[in-house]
């Protein structure tokens, strides 16, 4: 089903996304339908809120990886939040991006040198202003609970593959196994085999997605192999742009070539692009230079989010979920959930 831009824009303005404060298992099922059947939903671009959605218009407005950010993301209408998982000194899985606490909390030192009780005394901060919030470092269990029945969670596992079975077990215990997505970098057959061994301990009720980066993967055939090996519904595709002085990508690179798009269609998987900024790295570093700053700071969203959507991306992970959803909807790239079954 294809929606024309004028019709879709008017439908979007007349309807609201069906997420809200309360859990809605039906809405989660609709998100999963779109995730698990990419070919059916090629006309819709799904949005993942990076670090749960901490920025608006280039400024941090809430603490990253916070329960408040998850709450806001669900209300905004994103399909998924990305959360970073680490471990406290006494073994509890916690949600934290950096290995140290200084940037995102009122505390100092390494995360894994603090017990959970000590982390509970650390307040999350809004990075730009250093304003301390009322929220402590959340546990993975708390984050799962906040998203349960509302949106999916993309787990960025900072602990290595060996931690995946424990993460999956915790999600399973919370009744959330079907709402999380785990991932690993794949670049050759040996890595696929290693990952398959780990996933045998994770369980088939947890969704796996390969990460493929164009410094190691340039062949659509390997893309097809990596996704089919795990029946993956998506592949996270990295178009490296490590030097900000270089021109932005013009065609999207080998992972967004015509052959890559054909492989995605044949395998029924989503092409996933990241437009967020990596801390202290060139803007658009993982998106060929076409990242959120181009869309928001430079007011050229058609050359960022639109560029990737036009090259086959049907999942965008962004630091600007609110703006991305609004622009995509107004330009015919979103199908409102309450207009579908």
Buried (B, 14 or more C-beta within 10 A) or exposed (E): EEBEEEEBBEBBEEEEBBBEEEBBEEBBEBBBEBBBEBEEBBBBBBBBBBBBBBBBEBEBBBBBBBBBBBBBBBBBBBBBBBBBBBBBBEEBBBBBBBEBBEEBBBBEBEBBEBEBEBBBEBBBBBBEEEEBBEBBBBBBBBBBBBBBBBBBBBBBBBBEBEBBBBBBBBBBEBEBBBBBBBBBBBBEEEBBEBBEEBBEEBBEEBBBBBBBBBEBBBBBEBBBBBBBBBEBBBBBBBBBBEEEEEEBBEEBBBBBBEBBBEBBBEBBBBBBBBBBBEEEEBBBBBBBBBBBBBBBEEEBBBBBBBBBBEBBBBBBBBBBBBBBBBBBBBBBBBBBBEEEE
